[in-house]
Amino acid sequence: MGTRSTIAIEFADASVSQVYCHWDGYLEHNGELLATCYTDPFKVRELIDLGDFSSLRETVEETKEGAYEDDCPARRYMNRGEYFEECQQEEYDYLLTAQTGWLVRCYATEGKWVTLAEAKGLIERMNEEECY
């Protein structure tokens, strides 16, 4: 069973493009790869241009091997407000913005967009509380 996620980028004109990723959407995989391998917005745009894919890898070329057929292009939204209202939502949603870098929304953030570091901290605290 996959841990589904979406990956999106906000462009300078305020529009947003989003793709779907089926496998390994959790912070320790997709979140870590996005934070370390996809900090350049031009590289993220290349990734988004692939359309939906199976699994995120360290390079766009490796990720392309798992891209779906051409009938799954990126979804485009006019601005962040439209994106927040109408976007595809999965277990983990990632958004790259020029102002804050990578943001994520997942179960630990209770639907709020936070930085990757904040989300990791929330999950660590949740795991610690479960152990007591």
C-alpha positions in Angstrom: 0.0 0.0 0.0 1.4 3.4 -1.0 1.8 6.5 1.2 0.3 9.0 -1.3 1.5 12.5 -1.6 1.3 15.6 -3.8 4.2 17.8 -4.8 3.5 21.4 -5.9 5.4 24.6 -6.7 4.3 28.2 -6.5 5.6 30.3 -9.5 6.5 34.0 -9.5 3.2 34.8 -11.2 1.5 33.3 -8.1 0.1 30.3 -10.0 0.7 26.8 -8.6 1.3 23.5 -10.3 0.8 20.1 -8.6 1.5 16.4 -9.3 0.7 13.2 -7.6 3.2 10.7 -6.2 1.9 7.2 -5.2 4.7 5.7 -3.1 6.7 6.8 0.0 5.1 10.2 0.5 6.1 10.4 4.2 8.5 12.9 5.6 11.4 10.5 6.0 11.4 9.7 2.2 9.7 12.4 0.0 10.2 15.1 2.6 13.9 14.3 2.9 14.4 14.0 -0.8 12.7 17.3 -1.5 14.7 19.1 1.2 18.0 17.7 0.0 17.7 17.1 -3.7 15.0 19.5 -4.9 15.9 22.9 -3.5 16.4 24.5 -6.9 13.0 25.7 -8.2 14.1 25.0 -11.8 14.7 21.4 -10.9 11.3 21.2 -9.2 9.7 22.6 -12.3 11.3 19.8 -14.3 9.9 17.3 -11.8 6.4 18.9 -12.0 6.6 18.8 -15.8 6.8 15.0 -15.7 3.2 14.9 -14.5 2.1 12.2 -12.0 4.6 9.5 -11.1 5.0 6.4 -8.9 7.9 7.3 -6.7 10.2 10.3 -6.1 13.9 9.6 -6.6 17.1 11.6 -6.1 17.1 13.0 -9.7 14.4 14.0 -12.2 15.8 11.4 -14.6 15.4 8.6 -12.1 11.9 9.8 -11.2 10.9 10.0 -14.9 11.3 6.2 -15.1 8.3 5.9 -12.9 6.2 8.6 -14.5 2.7 7.7 -15.5 1.4 7.9 -19.1 1.1 11.3 -20.8 -2.6 11.5 -19.7 -1.6 12.6 -16.2 -0.2 16.1 -16.6 0.3 18.5 -13.7 -2.7 20.3 -12.4 -2.5 24.1 -12.6 -4.1 26.7 -10.3 -4.3 30.4 -10.9 -3.1 31.3 -7.4 -2.4 29.9 -3.9 -6.0 30.6 -2.8 -7.4 28.5 -5.6 -4.8 25.8 -5.0 -5.7 25.6 -1.3 -9.4 25.3 -2.1 -9.3 23.0 -5.1 -6.1 21.0 -5.0 -5.8 17.2 -4.8 -5.2 16.3 -1.2 -3.4 13.2 -0.1 -1.7 11.9 3.1 1.2 14.3 2.6 1.1 17.4 0.5 4.3 19.4 -0.3 4.5 22.9 -1.6 7.6 24.8 -2.6 7.3 28.6 -2.2 10.0 31.3 -2.7 9.2 32.8 0.7 9.4 29.8 2.9 10.9 26.9 1.0 9.2 23.6 1.3 5.9 23.4 3.2 4.0 20.3 4.1 0.5 19.4 5.3 -0.2 16.0 6.8 -1.9 14.2 9.7 0.6 15.6 12.3 0.0 19.2 11.2 -3.8 18.9 11.5 -4.3 20.3 8.0 -2.1 23.3 8.5 0.8 24.1 6.2 4.1 24.1 8.1 7.8 23.9 7.2 9.4 20.5 6.9 11.3 21.1 10.1 8.2 22.0 12.0 6.4 18.8 10.7 9.3 16.6 11.7 9.2 18.1 15.2 5.5 17.5 15.5 5.8 13.9 14.5 8.7 13.3 16.9 6.6 14.7 19.8 3.6 12.5 18.8 5.9 9.5 18.7 7.3 10.3 22.1 3.9 10.8 23.6 2.8 7.4 22.3 5.7 5.7 24.1 4.5 6.9 27.5 
